[in-house]
Amino acid sequence: MALGVGPRAVALGLALSMARWMALGMALTAATAAQALEQRLLIAPRLTDDRLAEGEAPHLVLHETDRAAGTDAPLLVWLPGTGGQPATGPRGFFETALQQGYRVLALSYLNTPAVAQVCVGATLRAQPACAGRLRQQRVWGEPQTRLVDDRPEDAIVPRLTRLLQHLARSDPAAAWAQYLDGDGPRWSRLLLAGQSQGGGMAAYIAQTRRVAGVIVFSGGWDLRARGDIADWYSRPSVTPAQRWHATFHTQEAQADTMAQTYRRLGLPAEHIHALAEPVLGRQPHGEGIANPAYRPLWTQMLQLQP
């Protein structure tokens, strides 16, 4: 015997069915939007400058596929640590930056040998300003030392400039030219961040260029002979102190030195972040960029200050 179904029940069934389809449609739309949100580009450095070596690790560029949404986006420039490659950079931190409205550019540069590997021992005793000279050469391309074979075109700022110029030419609709000012980067639109040696490079640049912000992850313990902090940390900074953040993990061997270094840089005490969550990786040195427990801190540090 068939059960009778009244008009009200039919209407209710249709409404429920419609709601399910609408929910499914919204879910599919959201999933499609999430998939389409991000564009990931790997760009060989030689493609931007034919003087650079073949086979170098590629630059990584992440940005929204909605071109119009990114025309006013600040740009996060990431500088890897020693031996680090852009394509294997801190994914969680990059995703947090994208969610905060940034574009992300992880730069491939000559990060070996590290400053901390070159400016040690007898070399440091003979050349007390070794660390500052090496960073000057590796950042700006100005010959300062024969301790490394870096050429002017190998330096960080020339590479960054040519990458931005390449993007501006190859994808003008994405408005990459907004990050250029004449023959160099428009520093006011850039937040610099880096880990270990890369963090020190970000700090070195931010001292003499007024950037939108700078985040140093466990970066910087350059020394003079006898263990003194290297002189360059004491230079006055044109980037205001409130735009700086720096982290270190309390279990790092260099924790005390980094805390002292950050104070020497002039950072406010509340912008020096001593991390203490349980170490998830093989060593505490990389925890600041790898441990998802610090995502709220990443969000805080990415907020631009006047």
PEFENTA-V902868 format. One record per residue. N is the residue number from 0. RES is the residue in three letters. SS is DSSP state (H for helix, E for strand, C for the rest). PHI is phi in whole degrees, -180 to 180 (none if undefined). NEAR is the number of other C-alpha atoms within 10 Angstrom. Layout:
BEGIN
n	res	ss	phi	near
N	RES	SS	PHI	NEAR
N	RES	SS	PHI	NEAR
END
This chain:
BEGIN
n	res	ss	phi	near
0	MET	C	none	3
1	ALA	C	-75	4
2	LEU	C	-83	5
3	GLY	C	-78	7
4	VAL	C	-121	8
5	GLY	C	-76	8
6	PRO	H	-58	9
7	ARG	H	-66	9
8	ALA	H	-66	11
9	VAL	H	-62	11
10	ALA	H	-62	11
11	LEU	H	-65	11
12	GLY	H	-62	12
13	LEU	H	-64	12
14	ALA	H	-64	12
15	LEU	H	-64	12
16	SER	H	-63	12
17	MET	H	-62	12
18	ALA	H	-64	12
19	ARG	H	-62	12
20	TRP	H	-64	12
21	MET	H	-66	12
22	ALA	H	-64	12
23	LEU	H	-63	12
24	GLY	H	-63	12
25	MET	H	-65	12
26	ALA	H	-64	12
27	LEU	H	-64	12
28	THR	H	-62	12
29	ALA	H	-64	12
30	ALA	H	-65	12
31	THR	H	-63	11
32	ALA	H	-63	12
33	ALA	H	-65	10
34	GLN	H	-67	11
35	ALA	H	-89	12
36	LEU	H	-64	14
37	GLU	E	-115	17
38	GLN	E	-110	12
39	ARG	E	-117	13
40	LEU	E	-120	14
41	LEU	E	-115	14
42	ILE	E	-123	18
43	ALA	C	-65	19
44	PRO	H	-54	25
45	ARG	H	-65	16
46	LEU	H	-66	14
47	THR	H	-94	18
48	ASP	C	-159	16
49	ASP	C	-72	10
50	ARG	C	-82	12
51	LEU	C	-80	16
52	ALA	C	-72	12
53	GLU	C	-69	11
54	GLY	C	80	9
55	GLU	C	-69	14
56	ALA	C	-57	19
57	PRO	C	-74	20
58	HIS	E	-67	22
59	LEU	E	-116	21
60	VAL	E	-126	22
61	LEU	E	-125	21
62	HIS	E	-162	22
63	GLU	E	-69	21
64	THR	C	-75	16
65	ASP	C	-75	13
66	ARG	H	-58	11
67	ALA	H	-63	12
68	ALA	H	-70	12
69	GLY	H	-102	18
70	THR	C	-69	15
71	ASP	C	-112	14
72	ALA	C	-76	21
73	PRO	C	-69	21
74	LEU	E	-113	26
75	LEU	E	-90	26
76	VAL	E	-103	21
77	TRP	E	-103	26
78	LEU	E	-115	29
79	PRO	C	-66	27
80	GLY	C	-80	25
81	THR	C	-58	19
82	GLY	C	78	12
83	GLY	C	-77	20
84	GLN	C	-120	20
85	PRO	H	-56	21
86	ALA	H	-66	19
87	THR	H	-111	10
88	GLY	C	-70	19
89	PRO	C	-72	18
90	ARG	H	-58	12
91	GLY	H	-62	16
92	PHE	H	-66	20
93	PHE	H	-61	21
94	GLU	H	-62	17
95	THR	H	-62	16
96	ALA	H	-64	21
97	LEU	H	-61	20
98	GLN	H	-65	12
99	GLN	C	-86	14
100	GLY	C	95	19
101	TYR	C	-84	24
102	ARG	E	-96	24
103	VAL	E	-125	24
104	LEU	E	-130	23
105	ALA	E	-98	26
106	LEU	E	-93	26
107	SER	C	-90	25
108	TYR	C	-147	28
109	LEU	C	-79	21
110	ASN	C	-108	20
111	THR	C	-132	14
112	PRO	C	-71	12
113	ALA	C	-74	19
114	VAL	H	-56	24
115	ALA	H	-69	15
116	GLN	H	-93	10
117	VAL	H	-89	16
118	CYS	C	-92	25
119	VAL	C	-142	19
120	GLY	H	56	13
121	ALA	H	-62	10
122	THR	H	-62	13
123	LEU	H	-69	17
124	ARG	H	-66	14
125	ALA	H	-79	12
126	GLN	C	-132	16
127	PRO	C	-58	20
128	ALA	C	-94	18
129	CYS	H	-53	25
130	ALA	H	-62	24
131	GLY	H	-64	20
132	ARG	H	-66	20
133	LEU	H	-66	23
134	ARG	H	-66	24
135	GLN	H	-60	20
136	GLN	H	-70	22
137	ARG	H	-74	27
138	VAL	H	-87	22
139	TRP	H	-105	17
140	GLY	C	85	20
141	GLU	C	-87	17
142	PRO	C	-57	16
143	GLN	C	-127	15
144	THR	C	-154	16
145	ARG	C	-98	9
146	LEU	C	-76	13
147	VAL	C	-132	16
148	ASP	C	-98	12
149	ASP	C	-59	17
150	ARG	C	-94	15
151	PRO	H	-55	17
152	GLU	H	-73	18
153	ASP	H	-79	23
154	ALA	C	-70	21
155	ILE	H	-62	25
156	VAL	H	-66	20
157	PRO	H	-59	19
158	ARG	H	-65	25
159	LEU	H	-62	22
160	THR	H	-61	19
161	ARG	H	-71	20
162	LEU	H	-66	24
163	LEU	H	-63	21
164	GLN	H	-64	20
165	HIS	H	-61	18
166	LEU	H	-64	17
167	ALA	H	-63	18
168	ARG	H	-75	13
169	SER	H	-81	11
170	ASP	C	-142	12
171	PRO	H	-62	11
172	ALA	H	-65	12
173	ALA	H	-85	19
174	ALA	C	60	17
175	TRP	H	-69	20
176	ALA	H	-64	20
177	GLN	H	-65	17
178	TYR	H	-97	22
179	LEU	E	-116	17
180	ASP	E	-137	12
181	GLY	C	68	9
182	ASP	C	-99	10
183	GLY	E	-151	15
184	PRO	E	-67	20
185	ARG	C	-88	18
186	TRP	H	-59	19
187	SER	H	-66	16
188	ARG	H	-99	19
189	LEU	E	-111	22
190	LEU	E	-106	25
191	LEU	E	-96	26
192	ALA	E	-145	27
193	GLY	E	-167	25
194	GLN	E	-117	30
195	SER	C	57	23
196	GLN	H	-58	28
197	GLY	H	-65	27
198	GLY	H	-65	25
199	GLY	H	-64	26
200	MET	H	-67	26
201	ALA	H	-61	28
202	ALA	H	-64	27
203	TYR	H	-61	21
204	ILE	H	-69	23
205	ALA	H	-64	24
206	GLN	H	-65	21
207	THR	H	-115	13
208	ARG	C	-132	15
209	ARG	C	-81	20
210	VAL	C	-96	22
211	ALA	C	-69	25
212	GLY	E	-178	28
213	VAL	E	-147	31
214	ILE	E	-126	26
215	VAL	E	-110	27
216	PHE	E	-99	27
217	SER	C	47	31
218	GLY	C	-122	27
219	GLY	C	106	29
220	TRP	C	-144	26
221	ASP	C	-62	25
222	LEU	E	-127	25
223	ARG	C	-94	20
224	ALA	H	-59	19
225	ARG	H	70	10
226	GLY	H	85	10
227	ASP	C	-71	12
228	ILE	E	-66	19
229	ALA	C	-59	20
230	ASP	H	-62	15
231	TRP	H	-64	18
232	TYR	H	-64	23
233	SER	H	-88	15
234	ARG	C	-64	13
235	PRO	C	-65	12
236	SER	C	-108	18
237	VAL	C	-82	13
238	THR	C	-83	20
239	PRO	C	-56	19
240	ALA	H	-58	17
241	GLN	H	-71	16
242	ARG	H	-92	23
243	TRP	E	-99	28
244	HIS	E	-139	24
245	ALA	E	-149	28
246	THR	E	-129	25
247	PHE	E	-157	28
248	HIS	E	-95	25
249	THR	C	-63	17
250	GLN	C	-92	17
251	GLU	C	-70	17
252	ALA	C	-61	11
253	GLN	C	-98	17
254	ALA	H	-57	18
255	ASP	H	-63	14
256	THR	H	-65	18
257	MET	H	-66	24
258	ALA	H	-60	22
259	GLN	H	-66	13
260	THR	H	-62	21
261	TYR	H	-65	27
262	ARG	H	-67	16
263	ARG	H	-65	16
264	LEU	C	-70	20
265	GLY	C	91	17
266	LEU	C	-72	18
267	PRO	C	-60	15
268	ALA	H	-56	11
269	GLU	H	-74	10
270	HIS	H	-103	18
271	ILE	E	-103	18
272	HIS	E	-108	19
273	ALA	E	-88	18
274	LEU	E	-84	17
275	ALA	C	-143	13
276	GLU	C	-66	15
277	PRO	C	-54	12
278	VAL	C	-74	17
279	LEU	C	-93	13
280	GLY	C	-89	11
281	ARG	C	-76	8
282	GLN	C	-150	11
283	PRO	H	-73	22
284	HIS	H	-61	23
285	GLY	H	-99	21
286	GLU	H	-64	25
287	GLY	H	-60	29
288	ILE	H	-105	22
289	ALA	H	-113	19
290	ASN	C	-84	18
291	PRO	H	-64	14
292	ALA	H	-62	14
293	TYR	H	-94	17
294	ARG	H	-57	17
295	PRO	H	-60	11
296	LEU	H	-68	13
297	TRP	H	-57	20
298	THR	H	-60	14
299	GLN	H	-63	11
300	MET	H	-70	19
301	LEU	C	-81	24
302	GLN	C	-74	12
303	LEU	C	-74	14
304	GLN	C	-112	12
305	PRO	C	-69	7
END
